[in-house]
Amino acid sequence: MRLLMGPGPSNPDPRVLAAMARPMVGHLDPYFLQIMDDTMSMLRTVYRTENHHTIPMSGTGTSGLETIMLNLLEPGDEAVVGVIGYFGQRLHEMAERAGATVRVIEEPFGGVIDPQRVADEMAKRPAKLVALVHAETSTGAAQPIPEVAALARDHGALVAIDCVTSLAGMPVEIDAWGIDAAGSCSQKCIGAPPGLGPVTFGPRAMEVIGSRTSKPFTWYLDLNLLFQYWGDSGAPKQRAFHHTAPVSSVYALHEALRLILEEGLEARWERHRQAHAVLVQGLERLGLSLFTPAAHRLPMLNVVNIPQGVNDAAVRSAMLERGIEIAGGFGPLKGKTWRVGLMGVNADPERIETLLGALEEVLREQGFGG
């Protein structure tokens, strides 16, 4: 078995994998329709929202984020995108592909965006959408959201966030923060296999989607079509075929969400926070440091500075030989950092000590340490 301590996927709980082996049914079977409804309800709880329009997209987290951009934006719309790393750059490109005129607010890798910069940008010229990455997986930085969201809404903009890495691992408060749309994934802190992209859309977002002047460029990700299958609020419980849903993947997500609520969402956040503290203490013991400033580090994704003279690829290869996966850096951090994930069941002191023990052994072979 691989111990998956990279940026995702994480190791699913065995009960989640067992759920995938449940008997196959059709995607319009009454039993599966009930699983769909239950999954939507649990996702609302994990997202901390009352939004009816909360579903897992049939596709990875990327599909969920494209769903947001392609449904909320039309050609000629203005969007402001915050970029603090690779995944902010991805939001920028998605918005451009939707036909929007995009203004970028950027910080160097490792930093976060000051809310005042968003206010200043919106004061220059309004925008339909402000999009941010909550947990920037390439840099390990947690972007503060509530104040930025409030400022954007004060200027009449919708607010969308990428919480692919943060959902179920740290506070995500969709309704309390005033977020109009958000997208995540199944394989990180939620703890299911890859393949689903949970999204949520609030009333303001759905109003914009319902009043579009043109159809989205996508058929597969068109929410007006999708909710004919997933069920719209206030509509009769009659489902129209849209696509063949990945039944076994939804089984897995359903079980993963059930386990999250069994543990308690706040308890799960705290477990990830404590796991981060254990890792940081262990890295310091080995003489290693984190790239991301302490003031805005993510608990579940840790970007570790590679010591001088240590070969990045050789260390990751040697760790993999020991059954442990960690990842290299992105963009300007490539070859300079490792990314270590503590997600789902892997946010666990015993698994972290296994990682640290192997890393110490590998670094000693490279001539680093005592």
FIKEVO-145434 format. One record per residue (C-alpha): residue in one letter; x, y, z. Coordinates in steps of 0.2 Angstrom, whole numbers, plus 5000, padded with zeros to 4 digits. Last residue first. Layout:
<tornus>
TORNU   res      X      Y      Z
TORNU     A      X      Y      Z
...
</tornus>
This chain:
<tornus>
TORNU   res      X      Y      Z
TORNU     G   5117   5069   5059
TORNU     G   5108   5078   5045
TORNU     F   5110   5079   5026
TORNU     G   5122   5067   5017
TORNU     Q   5110   5061   5004
TORNU     E   5108   5044   5014
TORNU     R   5105   5055   5029
TORNU     L   5091   5063   5019
TORNU     V   5083   5046   5015
TORNU     E   5083   5040   5033
TORNU     E   5076   5057   5040
TORNU     L   5062   5056   5026
TORNU     A   5058   5038   5031
TORNU     G   5056   5043   5050
TORNU     L   5046   5058   5046
TORNU     L   5034   5049   5035
TORNU     T   5031   5036   5048
TORNU     E   5029   5049   5061
TORNU     I   5016   5058   5050
TORNU     R   5006   5041   5049
TORNU     E   5006   5039   5068
TORNU     P   5001   5057   5071
TORNU     D   4986   5057   5059
TORNU     A   4980   5069   5046
TORNU     N   4982   5054   5034
TORNU     V   4964   5049   5037
TORNU     G   4958   5065   5028
TORNU     M   4973   5075   5022
TORNU     L   4990   5079   5028
TORNU     G   4999   5083   5012
TORNU     V   5018   5086   5009
TORNU     R   5024   5097   4995
TORNU     W   5042   5097   4992
TORNU     T   5052   5113   4988
TORNU     K   5066   5120   4978
TORNU     G   5066   5108   4963
TORNU     K   5051   5117   4956
TORNU     L   5046   5132   4967
TORNU     P   5046   5144   4952
TORNU     G   5033   5133   4944
TORNU     F   5026   5120   4956
TORNU     G   5036   5110   4969
TORNU     G   5038   5091   4971
TORNU     A   5026   5079   4978
TORNU     I   5027   5066   4992
TORNU     E   5022   5048   4991
TORNU     I   5027   5035   5003
TORNU     G   5030   5016   5000
TORNU     R   5048   5015   5005
TORNU     E   5053   5015   4986
TORNU     L   5042   5031   4985
TORNU     M   5053   5039   4998
TORNU     A   5068   5035   4988
TORNU     S   5061   5042   4972
TORNU     R   5055   5058   4981
TORNU     V   5073   5060   4988
TORNU     A   5081   5057   4971
TORNU     A   5070   5069   4963
TORNU     D   5074   5084   4975
TORNU     N   5093   5081   4976
TORNU     V   5099   5088   4992
TORNU     G   5114   5100   4991
TORNU     Q   5105   5115   4999
TORNU     P   5090   5109   5009
TORNU     I   5073   5107   5001
TORNU     N   5061   5120   5008
TORNU     V   5045   5111   5013
TORNU     V   5027   5116   5007
TORNU     N   5014   5109   5018
TORNU     L   4996   5106   5013
TORNU     M   4983   5101   5026
TORNU     P   4986   5114   5039
TORNU     L   4988   5128   5027
TORNU     R   5000   5142   5032
TORNU     H   4995   5160   5033
TORNU     A   5004   5168   5047
TORNU     A   5018   5155   5047
TORNU     P   5025   5161   5031
TORNU     T   5025   5147   5018
TORNU     F   5042   5139   5013
TORNU     L   5043   5127   5028
TORNU     S   5059   5123   5037
TORNU     L   5070   5107   5039
TORNU     G   5083   5103   5052
TORNU     L   5076   5086   5056
TORNU     R   5068   5091   5072
TORNU     E   5061   5106   5064
TORNU     L   5052   5094   5052
TORNU     G   5045   5085   5066
TORNU     Q   5038   5100   5075
TORNU     V   5030   5106   5059
TORNU     L   5023   5089   5056
TORNU     V   5015   5088   5073
TORNU     A   5008   5105   5072
TORNU     H   5000   5101   5055
TORNU     A   4992   5085   5062
TORNU     Q   4985   5096   5076
TORNU     R   4977   5108   5063
TORNU     H   4970   5093   5053
TORNU     R   4962   5085   5069
TORNU     E   4955   5102   5073
TORNU     W   4946   5104   5056
TORNU     R   4940   5086   5058
TORNU     A   4933   5090   5076
TORNU     E   4924   5105   5068
TORNU     L   4916   5094   5055
TORNU     G   4910   5080   5067
TORNU     E   4917   5063   5066
TORNU     E   4901   5055   5061
TORNU     L   4898   5070   5049
TORNU     I   4915   5067   5041
TORNU     L   4911   5048   5040
TORNU     R   4894   5051   5031
TORNU     L   4903   5062   5019
TORNU     A   4916   5048   5015
TORNU     E   4901   5036   5013
TORNU     H   4892   5047   5001
TORNU     L   4908   5051   4991
TORNU     A   4911   5032   4989
TORNU     Y   4893   5028   4983
TORNU     V   4895   5043   4971
TORNU     S   4910   5036   4964
TORNU     S   4901   5019   4962
TORNU     V   4887   5027   4952
TORNU     P   4897   5037   4940
TORNU     A   4882   5047   4933
TORNU     T   4877   5042   4915
TORNU     H   4873   5059   4908
TORNU     H   4858   5071   4907
TORNU     F   4842   5060   4909
TORNU     A   4828   5069   4916
TORNU     R   4823   5067   4934
TORNU     Q   4805   5070   4941
TORNU     K   4804   5075   4959
TORNU     P   4793   5090   4955
TORNU     A   4802   5107   4956
TORNU     G   4803   5118   4971
TORNU     S   4822   5117   4971
TORNU     D   4829   5108   4956
TORNU     G   4833   5090   4954
TORNU     W   4849   5081   4950
TORNU     Y   4844   5077   4933
TORNU     Q   4835   5093   4927
TORNU     F   4848   5101   4938
TORNU     L   4862   5096   4925
TORNU     L   4853   5105   4911
TORNU     N   4852   5122   4919
TORNU     L   4869   5119   4926
TORNU     D   4878   5117   4909
TORNU     L   4894   5107   4913
TORNU     Y   4891   5094   4899
TORNU     W   4884   5106   4886
TORNU     T   4899   5119   4888
TORNU     F   4900   5135   4879
TORNU     P   4886   5142   4891
TORNU     K   4870   5147   4882
TORNU     S   4868   5165   4879
TORNU     T   4859   5180   4886
TORNU     R   4860   5172   4904
TORNU     S   4846   5175   4916
TORNU     G   4845   5159   4924
TORNU     I   4863   5158   4927
TORNU     V   4863   5175   4935
TORNU     E   4849   5170   4946
TORNU     M   4858   5154   4951
TORNU     A   4873   5164   4956
TORNU     R   4862   5176   4967
TORNU     P   4853   5161   4975
TORNU     G   4869   5152   4980
TORNU     F   4879   5139   4970
TORNU     T   4888   5124   4977
TORNU     V   4901   5112   4969
TORNU     P   4908   5095   4973
TORNU     G   4920   5089   4959
TORNU     L   4920   5070   4958
TORNU     G   4933   5058   4950
TORNU     P   4947   5056   4963
TORNU     P   4944   5043   4977
TORNU     A   4936   5048   4993
TORNU     G   4944   5057   5008
TORNU     I   4935   5073   5010
TORNU     C   4952   5081   5014
TORNU     K   4958   5077   4997
TORNU     Q   4950   5065   4984
TORNU     S   4932   5072   4982
TORNU     C   4936   5089   4975
TORNU     S   4931   5107   4978
TORNU     G   4921   5121   4970
TORNU     A   4912   5136   4977
TORNU     A   4899   5149   4971
TORNU     D   4890   5164   4979
TORNU     I   4901   5166   4994
TORNU     G   4893   5177   5008
TORNU     W   4906   5172   5022
TORNU     A   4893   5165   5033
TORNU     D   4884   5156   5019
TORNU     I   4899   5147   5012
TORNU     E   4909   5144   5028
TORNU     V   4924   5134   5024
TORNU     P   4934   5131   5040
TORNU     M   4949   5119   5038
TORNU     G   4951   5101   5032
TORNU     A   4933   5097   5026
TORNU     L   4935   5108   5011
TORNU     S   4952   5116   5010
TORNU     T   4961   5108   4995
TORNU     V   4948   5111   4982
TORNU     C   4942   5126   4990
TORNU     D   4942   5137   4974
TORNU     I   4931   5152   4978
TORNU     A   4918   5162   4969
TORNU     V   4911   5179   4974
TORNU     L   4898   5188   4963
TORNU     A   4901   5207   4961
TORNU     G   4890   5222   4967
TORNU     H   4903   5233   4974
TORNU     D   4898   5229   4992
TORNU     R   4899   5210   4986
TORNU     A   4917   5212   4982
TORNU     L   4921   5220   4999
TORNU     A   4912   5207   5009
TORNU     A   4921   5193   4999
TORNU     V   4938   5200   5002
TORNU     E   4934   5202   5021
TORNU     P   4928   5184   5022
TORNU     I   4941   5175   5012
TORNU     P   4959   5175   5019
TORNU     Q   4970   5166   5007
TORNU     A   4978   5151   5015
TORNU     A   4995   5148   5008
TORNU     G   5003   5131   5005
TORNU     T   5012   5137   4989
TORNU     S   5006   5126   4975
TORNU     T   4990   5120   4984
TORNU     E   4983   5137   4986
TORNU     A   4969   5135   4999
TORNU     H   4955   5148   4996
TORNU     V   4959   5152   4978
TORNU     L   4950   5167   4973
TORNU     A   4937   5173   4960
TORNU     V   4928   5190   4959
TORNU     L   4914   5191   4947
TORNU     K   4903   5203   4938
TORNU     A   4916   5217   4939
TORNU     P   4915   5236   4942
TORNU     R   4929   5248   4937
TORNU     K   4941   5258   4947
TORNU     A   4933   5255   4964
TORNU     M   4933   5236   4961
TORNU     E   4952   5237   4959
TORNU     D   4954   5247   4975
TORNU     A   4943   5235   4985
TORNU     V   4952   5220   4979
TORNU     R   4969   5228   4984
TORNU     Q   4961   5232   5001
TORNU     P   4958   5214   5004
TORNU     D   4977   5211   5004
TORNU     I   4981   5196   4993
TORNU     V   4991   5181   5000
TORNU     G   5010   5178   4999
TORNU     G   5019   5161   4996
TORNU     F   5021   5163   4977
TORNU     P   5022   5182   4973
TORNU     E   5005   5191   4974
TORNU     E   4993   5195   4959
TORNU     I   4977   5204   4956
TORNU     V   4972   5200   4939
TORNU     R   4959   5208   4928
TORNU     V   4950   5197   4916
TORNU     T   4939   5201   4901
TORNU     A   4927   5186   4900
TORNU     G   4925   5175   4886
TORNU     A   4923   5158   4896
TORNU     R   4941   5154   4890
TORNU     E   4947   5170   4899
TORNU     A   4938   5164   4915
TORNU     M   4946   5147   4914
TORNU     E   4963   5155   4911
TORNU     H   4962   5166   4927
TORNU     L   4956   5151   4937
TORNU     R   4971   5141   4932
TORNU     Q   4983   5156   4936
TORNU     G   4975   5155   4954
TORNU     F   4979   5137   4954
TORNU     Y   4997   5140   4950
TORNU     G   5000   5153   4964
TORNU     I   4994   5168   4973
TORNU     V   4982   5174   4959
TORNU     G   4966   5184   4963
TORNU     V   4954   5185   4948
TORNU     V   4943   5200   4944
TORNU     A   4930   5197   4931
TORNU     E   4922   5208   4918
TORNU     D   4909   5200   4906
TORNU     G   4911   5202   4887
TORNU     P   4908   5184   4883
TORNU     E   4897   5176   4897
TORNU     L   4903   5171   4915
TORNU     L   4893   5162   4928
TORNU     N   4890   5146   4919
TORNU     L   4907   5144   4911
TORNU     M   4917   5149   4927
TORNU     I   4908   5139   4940
TORNU     T   4907   5123   4929
TORNU     E   4925   5125   4925
TORNU     L   4929   5125   4944
TORNU     G   4919   5109   4946
TORNU     S   4927   5101   4931
TORNU     T   4944   5105   4939
TORNU     G   4939   5096   4955
TORNU     T   4937   5080   4945
TORNU     G   4923   5075   4934
TORNU     S   4904   5070   4937
TORNU     M   4900   5086   4947
TORNU     P   4896   5083   4965
TORNU     I   4880   5093   4969
TORNU     T   4875   5109   4979
TORNU     H   4861   5119   4971
TORNU     H   4849   5118   4987
TORNU     N   4861   5131   4995
TORNU     E   4858   5130   5014
TORNU     T   4877   5131   5017
TORNU     R   4890   5125   5028
TORNU     Y   4900   5117   5014
TORNU     V   4901   5101   5024
TORNU     T   4882   5103   5029
TORNU     R   4877   5106   5011
TORNU     L   4888   5091   5005
TORNU     M   4878   5080   5017
TORNU     S   4861   5086   5009
TORNU     M   4867   5084   4992
TORNU     T   4874   5066   4996
TORNU     D   4857   5061   5003
TORNU     D   4848   5067   4988
TORNU     M   4860   5057   4976
TORNU     I   4858   5042   4987
TORNU     Q   4839   5043   4986
TORNU     L   4841   5044   4967
TORNU     F   4852   5029   4968
TORNU     Y   4838   5019   4976
TORNU     P   4825   5025   4964
TORNU     D   4836   5019   4949
TORNU     L   4840   5033   4937
TORNU     H   4859   5030   4937
TORNU     G   4856   5012   4936
TORNU     V   4861   5001   4950
TORNU     M   4878   4992   4954
TORNU     P   4879   4982   4969
TORNU     R   4891   4990   4983
TORNU     A   4909   4988   4979
TORNU     M   4912   5007   4980
TORNU     A   4906   5007   4998
TORNU     A   4921   4996   5002
TORNU     L   4933   5009   4996
TORNU     V   4925   5022   5008
TORNU     R   4925   5010   5023
TORNU     P   4944   5007   5020
TORNU     D   4946   5026   5023
TORNU     P   4953   5034   5007
TORNU     N   4971   5037   5006
TORNU     S   4974   5055   4999
TORNU     P   4974   5060   4981
TORNU     G   4981   5072   4983
TORNU     P   4994   5086   4988
TORNU     G   5007   5072   4993
TORNU     M   5007   5061   5008
TORNU     L   4999   5046   5000
TORNU     L   5005   5031   5010
TORNU     R   5006   5018   4996
TORNU     M   5000   5000   5000
</tornus>
